[in-house]
């Protein structure tokens, strides 16, 4: 049986407004953010770019980490992002798109 996974994540927008969240289904949750399914902070400020996440096997550890990060200063959150994603690339930009396989030349 596959163990359930939990994700603590940070989203941003063009202005680098930050949002910290937790979910057990990161791909679905990102789709919801990108499609503005729920009204609120992320919808109002168009926060829909995934710039950082961590995976946990224990929901209590994930909740504790989310609370820890939410308590940090903006500067510390930004430093966490820069360590793993220095260009602030949207880590979910290719999710849901067809995969391009690197197939060898078919005429060879």
PEKAJO-V763304 format. One record per pair of residues at least 24 apart in sequence whose ideal C-beta (glycine too) atoms are under 7 Angstrom apart, sorted by the first residue. I is the first residue (numbers start at 1). GAP is how many residues later the second one is. D is the distance in Angstrom with one decimal. If there is no record, write none. Layout:
# PEKAJO-V763304
i;gap;d
I;GAP;D
I;GAP;D
This chain:
# PEKAJO-V763304
i;gap;d
3;54;5.3
5;50;5.4
5;51;6.9
5;52;6.3
6;50;4.6
6;53;5.3
6;56;3.8
7;46;5.2
7;48;5.8
8;45;6.6
8;46;5.1
8;48;7.0
8;54;5.4
8;57;4.9
8;58;4.8
8;61;6.7
9;41;6.1
9;43;6.7
9;44;4.0
10;41;5.6
10;42;4.2
10;67;6.6
10;71;6.1
11;31;6.5
11;36;4.8
11;37;6.4
11;38;6.0
11;39;5.9
11;40;6.9
12;35;6.3
12;37;5.1
12;39;5.2
12;76;6.8
13;32;5.7
13;33;5.0
13;34;4.7
13;35;6.9
13;36;6.5
17;28;5.1
17;30;5.9
18;56;6.5
18;59;5.5
19;28;4.8
20;46;6.0
20;49;5.1
20;50;5.1
22;40;5.5
22;41;6.4
22;44;4.5
26;27;6.5
27;68;5.8
30;62;4.7
30;65;6.7
49;41;4.2
50;40;5.9
50;41;4.6
50;42;4.2
51;30;5.1
51;34;5.4
51;37;5.2
51;40;6.6
52;28;6.3
52;29;4.7
52;32;6.1
52;33;6.0
